[in-house]
Amino acid sequence: MFRFLSVLGLVSALLFAGAVRADEEGGKGKKGNPEKLFKKLDTNNDGKLSLEEFKGIANMGKGKLKDKPELIERIFKKMDADGDGFVSLEEFKKFRQEHAKKKKENTEEKK
């Protein structure tokens, strides 16, 4: 369980870093734009992410997830709230928001 949560944190960090990178490419600031990251990952522009498209996030993490495709699949399944085999922009943003909230709560508990 701890390993999964650690990897979940890593993927979330990658989501944030990817969003920041997408913003920088678009000329925005440091906050991170999940919509731009989503569009960058959505290589066929169909408005949803397949597992194969989502695996592109591993390329943004300096190789940390490239050797762990099973973990990327677990995160993808967790993000796919309706179970249709795709991650919509809404699911993508919701997952990111929920994880940010949990991270903030954990940080506050440690203080």
C-alpha positions in Angstrom: 0.0 0.0 0.0 2.8 2.4 0.9 4.5 1.7 -2.4 1.3 2.4 -4.3 0.8 5.7 -2.5 4.4 6.6 -3.2 4.0 5.9 -6.9 0.7 7.8 -6.8 2.6 10.8 -5.5 5.2 10.4 -8.2 2.5 10.2 -10.9 0.8 13.2 -9.4 4.1 15.1 -9.4 4.5 14.1 -13.0 1.0 15.4 -13.8 1.9 18.7 -12.2 5.4 18.9 -13.8 3.8 18.0 -17.2 1.2 20.7 -16.7 3.9 23.3 -15.8 5.9 22.2 -18.9 2.8 22.5 -21.1 2.2 26.0 -19.6 5.8 27.0 -20.3 5.5 25.9 -23.9 2.3 27.9 -24.2 3.8 30.9 -22.4 2.0 30.7 -19.1 3.3 30.8 -15.6 4.2 28.2 -13.0 0.8 27.1 -11.7 0.3 24.2 -14.1 -2.6 23.8 -16.5 -4.0 20.3 -16.6 -6.0 21.0 -19.8 -2.8 21.7 -21.7 -1.1 18.6 -20.3 -4.2 16.6 -21.2 -4.2 18.0 -24.8 -0.5 17.1 -25.0 -1.1 13.5 -24.0 -4.2 13.2 -26.2 -2.2 12.5 -29.3 -5.2 11.6 -31.5 -7.2 14.6 -30.4 -10.3 12.7 -29.6 -10.9 14.4 -26.2 -10.1 11.4 -24.1 -6.9 9.5 -23.1 -6.4 5.9 -23.9 -4.0 3.8 -21.7 -1.4 4.0 -24.5 -1.7 7.8 -24.6 -1.5 8.1 -20.8 1.7 6.0 -20.8 3.2 9.1 -22.5 3.4 10.6 -19.0 6.3 8.2 -18.2 8.4 10.0 -20.8 8.0 13.3 -18.8 9.4 11.8 -15.6 13.1 11.4 -16.5 12.6 7.6 -16.7 11.2 7.0 -13.3 8.1 5.3 -14.5 9.3 3.8 -17.8 10.2 0.5 -16.1 6.9 0.4 -14.2 4.1 0.1 -16.7 1.9 -1.9 -14.3 1.9 1.1 -11.9 0.9 3.5 -14.7 -1.9 1.1 -15.6 -3.1 1.1 -11.9 -3.1 4.8 -11.8 -5.0 5.0 -15.2 -7.6 2.6 -13.9 -8.0 4.7 -10.7 -8.4 7.9 -12.9 -11.0 6.1 -15.1 -13.9 6.8 -12.8 -16.6 5.5 -15.1 -14.7 2.4 -16.2 -15.1 3.1 -20.0 -11.4 2.4 -20.6 -10.6 6.1 -21.3 -9.8 9.1 -19.1 -11.8 12.2 -19.9 -10.6 15.7 -19.2 -13.1 15.9 -16.3 -11.7 12.6 -14.8 -8.1 13.8 -15.3 -8.8 17.2 -13.5 -10.8 15.6 -10.7 -8.0 13.0 -10.0 -5.4 15.8 -9.9 -7.6 17.9 -7.6 -8.3 15.0 -5.2 -4.7 14.1 -5.0 -3.7 17.7 -4.4 -6.2 17.8 -1.6 -4.9 14.6 0.0 -1.4 15.8 -0.3 -2.2 19.1 1.4 -4.0 17.2 4.2 -1.1 14.9 4.7 1.3 17.9 4.9 -0.9 19.6 7.4 -1.0 16.4 9.6 2.8 16.3 9.7 3.0 19.8 11.1 
